[in-house]
Amino acid sequence: MSAAKTPRRPRRGPLVLAACAVAAALTLTACGDDSDGGAGTSPRPSAPESSRFSGEPPSAMASGAASKKAEASRSASAAAESASERAHDFEASVAADVERNRQEFTEQLAAADGRGNAIKDVSLTGKPLKETDNVRALVVNITNTTDATASFAVQVDFQDSDGKVVESKVVGAKELKAGDRAQPLAISSKPPQPHLTAKIAKAQRY
């Protein structure tokens, strides 16, 4: 009786041996020693290079915005100041014109004969004190009834209950065309009480 034959192990081919060698190399690389106790770590990211960024940094942008805001504020302030100066100059100019006209009207009234030549062309209309914040004001209605352009000067007297003149106001209209009407205001500086009566003292057309 013949002895049993031992089966032969298959011979490993060159491809199998090469694969084992590569696997062993990978295993050694993954398990290599490092400062963290042998655990594998990913490489740390490096800081970005500032030369790769474009534009201003935030601090410079904020500074630029603040500068523009301050410049706009200064510009607005200068504009407001300029407007205020123009308004003041305009008011001063108007006041000067009013004063010149008042002087002219006063001179014409002083040269008038009696009560003047235009009494019939002028009338008064009172304004309620509640509409004028308790300021006594009257509308002086001036109508040019002639057929030519003319100027008018009017004196309004305010009298107390005894008939005494306590205040006079001079108003007028310049270069009023034929048939046209003007309505300047005669405003009293006296308090609303006691009651005063207003009347046309003089009216001169020239």
C-alpha positions, 0 to 999 in steps of 0.5 A: 500500500503506497503512502499518501502524497502531500499536496503541493502549495501553489507557487506565488507569482511575481504579481502577488509578491509585488503587491505585498511589497507595496502594501508593506511599504504603505503600512510603514509609511502610515505608521511612521513615528511623529511628535504626536505619538505616532498618529497620522496628521494632515499637513497644517494650512499655511497663512495666505499671502497678503500680496494676493489680496486686492483693495484697501484693508478695512481700516483704510476703508473706514477711514476713507468713509469717515473722511467723506462723511466729514467733507459732506458735513462741512459742505452742508454746513457751508451751504447752510451758512451761505443760505443764511447770509443770503437771506440776511442780505435779502432782508436787509435789502428789503428793509432798506427799500421799505425805509427809503419808501417810507421817507419818500411817502413822509416827504410827500405827505408833509408837502400835501395841501390839507389832507391831500389830493387822494383821500377819496382813493383810499379806505381802511379795512380792519383785520380781526385780532384773532387772525393777527395774533392780537396785533392791530393791523388794518388793510389800506386799500389804495385805488388809482382812479386816474388814467395815468400811473401814479404813486400814493402816500397815506398816513393812518392815525390811531386815536384813543377814546378821547380822540387823541392820536397815540400813534401814526403809520405811513404806508403807500404804493409806488407807480400804481398803474391806472385802475390798479389797486394796492393793499399795504398794511398799517400795523400798530405797535400798541397793545390790543387794549385799550381799543384804538380807532384808526382813520386816514389822516392824509392821502397824497397822489403824486 
